[in-house]
Amino acid sequence: MTTLPIVDLTTQYEILAAEIDAAVKGVFGSGHYIMGPNVAAFEREIAQYIGTPFAIAVNSGTDALHLALRSLGIGPGDEVITTPFTFAATSEAIGIVGATPVFVDIDPETYNLDPSKIEAAITRKTRAILPVHLYGRPAPMVPIMEIARKAQLFVVEDCAQAIGARVGGRQVGTFGDFGCFSFFPSKNLGCYGDGGLLTTASEDLAEQARMLRVHGSKIKYSHSSLGINSRLDEVQAAILRVKLRHLDGWNLARRAAASRYDVLLAEVPGVKIPTPDGDGQHSVFHQYTVRVDDRATVQSSLAKAQIQSMVYYPIPLHLQQVHADLGYTLGSMPHSERAAQEVLSLPIFPELSSADQVRVAIALQDALAILDPA
Ligand SMILES: *Cc1c(COP(=O)(O)O)cnc(C)c1O
């Protein structure tokens, strides 16, 4: 028996090999390798897919976040409200521009920012709210946008795990001033290297972001502000164009796999399955994440049954050494801290078979039966 991985990228490649190989070969022979016709076409196609006027391809999701903040003029002395229960890049981007992350605890049912706690965190220095659509579940954008409008704050959405997720029929990345996406290989839409994207409805902001991604330059060799090199290359854009056509099907397959897990695991004592989508919410299950007690034991017994599982994320950002200067202590974000102790993500990817899901459910049941022999 081979190990069931948490995400299987090779099966998907094998299915698409002919299309992807042809696309990549086309680039090799074209003489255009960075920000050429494939990047331009990909920007048009993905803007249309997401339903946004402007899409700007960059080198990673992390760059997308940091260039969004830079484009909004956020920097030293400014505060940005975000969640501590996310990947490090979220608060890293805030730090890179010289601003200060201000953490607000999550809703333990959804793992996303709890909107009822945001207003208390707003100060005179607050410039933006940075919600994350964690695990592919859309953050509560309606109340977040309302709070931001009242307090005149920018909103930057971290959509790295949630491309295609919707709230009330509208895709994530179309609510805030910027949406920031990642095409890291294991994301729902992944390339074969690094890649990222900014979306915005503002022509001015789009122009600002486009300038910053190429050394702060609008006209070649004329530099009006301090930018970086965050160009996307043609090979990745060509791959993404092929894969974008399959994204909706893949996201539906992820949702179907999640529903199968829900049924299989509903009766397993000691496993808390994900809370169902709320009204108008459409999650895309970048992860299928359960909660268990004594997670380390469960995880090692899954490993013995040759099933990979992962913890996203074991240390909330407010307790990371990199943010020690902010002065947060254990107990300041109780829901995030508890989630960090209990969450366990199970294998999920579009090609996951129901037979393998049954295997996961049985292994989980066995793991918990050992822990709690009834
Ligand atoms: C992956 C990810 C990022 C960073 O994207 P990269 O392309 O790896 O730089 C940012 N935020 C979240 C929530 C992510 O999952």
The ligand as an ORCA input file, in Angstrom:
! r2SCAN-3c Opt
* xyz 0 1
  C       0.217     30.243      0.256
  C      -0.251     31.384      1.050
  C       0.336     32.660      0.938
  C       1.593     32.925      0.194
  O       1.618     32.581     -1.139
  P       3.011     32.283     -1.849
  O       2.646     32.197     -3.284
  O       3.532     31.004     -1.302
  O       3.925     33.421     -1.577
  C      -0.232     33.710      1.639
  N      -1.293     33.529      2.438
  C      -1.874     32.319      2.605
  C      -3.060     32.196      3.494
  C      -1.350     31.203      1.931
  O      -1.919     30.008      2.103
*
